[in-house]
Amino acid sequence: MAGAAARMTMTVVLYFAFIALFFAVLQPGALVPATAWLSMPIGILAGLSFGVPLMAYAASIVDDKGQFALVQRFVFMPMFLFSGTFYPLTNLPIGLQWIGWISPLWHATELGRVVTYGAEVAPGMIAVHLIYLLALTAGGLVVARRLFARRLAA
């Protein structure tokens, strides 16, 4: 997990430098908003909130029969498409909005919009987004640790 976090850190720092170079994090009267740098830890937390539960799932697999292809097709792809990253989640029918609500990508995107260009989000929702991302990461870590420990002891 530490190795993956290190790679994510390098990626988000380079990406932030790139978007700052092209003035993609502008606010009126400032080249880069004072809070824009917070998009880097948000990006790392988003990656961990996806990756750590997936690591826990990987620890549970005894016989690989292509389960990761199914996860990609039926979990990650719908979360990616219906996460509200490309358009507001409210544009989706209510029957599909729940996919965005459970997606770590939606929570990270909402936080990123707040810190990079000052999108209006209720302070309580900022806490909800952070708590959700942290809960996925911590919960995945607890489950992964137990599963790996059980497999190593066997």
N, C-alpha and C positions, 0 to 999 in steps of 0.2 A: 504494500500500500504506500509506503514511503517513497519507493521508486516511482510509482505512478504519480504521486503528488509532486515529486520533483520535476517530472516531465511536464505535468500540467502547469506548474509554476513557470517554467521556461516558455511554454507556449503562450500563456496569457500575458506575460511581460512583453514578448515580441509582438503579439497581436495588438496590445495597447499602444506600444511605441508606433506601430504602423498606422493605427487609426488616428493617433494624435498628430502624426506627421502630416496626414491629409485633413486635419482639422475636423474630424468626424465627431468630436466631443465638445463642440462649441456651445457656449452660452453667451447671451448678449453682454458685451463689455469684457469678456475674458477669453483667452485663447483656449484654456482647458479649465473646466469647472473644478473647484476645490475638492469636490467629492468624487470626481471621475476615477481617480486611482483606486477607489473601492471596488470598481468593477473587476479588478484582478483577483482579490480574495473571493469575491462572489463567483467568479468563473471556476476557481479551484474548488470551492464548496459545491458548486453544481456538478463538477466532474466526480467528486467523491460521493455525492449523494446518488449518482447513477452507478458508479464503479464498485463501491463497497458492498451494496446489496447484491450486485452481480457476482462479486467475489464469494459471497456467502452461498449463492446458488451454485457456483462452480464447485465449492467445497462439498456440496451435497451429492454431486454426480458421481456415481460409482462406475457406470458403464456408459461411455459416450456414444450416443446414437444420433447425433445431430441436434441435440436440444438447443444449442446456441443459435442455430438457424431459425428455430421456432421463436425463440425469444426476440431475435432481430425482427422477424416478420410480424409477430402478433403483439409485441410489447413496445419495443423501441420505435418502430415505424409509426404506429398510431399516436404515440406520445409526441413524436417529432412533428407530425402533420397537424395535430389538433392541440398544440401547446400554446397557441396564441403568439408565437414568435413572428409570424409573417403578417398577421392581421389580428385585431382585437378578438379575444375569446368571445365577446358578446355578439360577434357576427355569426357564430355557429348556432345551430339549433340547440335548445336547452338539453336535448337528449345526448348531444356530443360534448357539451361543455365539461362534463364531469371528467372526461379524459384529460383535459387540460388541468383541471384542479388537482388531479393526483400526480401530474407530471412534475418532476423536479425542474424540468426546463422552463415551465411556465413561472414557477416561483422565482427562479434565478433571473429570468427575463424581466419580470416585474421589478425586481430589485435593481437590475442593471439599468433599466429605463429611469429609475429615480435618481441614481447617482451620476449617470452620464449626461442626461439632458433635463433633469428636474421634473419628470412626469409626476403628476399629482396622484398620490396614493395615501390612504389614511394611515396614520402612524401605527395603529393596531394591526393593519395588514402587513406592514413591514416586519413587525414582530412575528406574525403568523408565518410569513415566508421564511424568515431565518430559522424559526423553531422547526418548521417542517423539514428544511434541508439538513439541519443538524440532527434531527431525529432519524432521518433515513440513514445518514452517515453513521451515527452512533449505534443504531439498532442493527444495521448491517454488519458493523464491526463486532458487536457482541455475538451475533449468530455465527458469523464466519469463524471467530475464535473458538467457539464451542465445537463447531463442526470439524475444524482442522484438528483441534486437540483430540476429539473422539477418534478421528481417522488415524492420527499418529499413534495413539495408544493401542489401537487394534493390531 
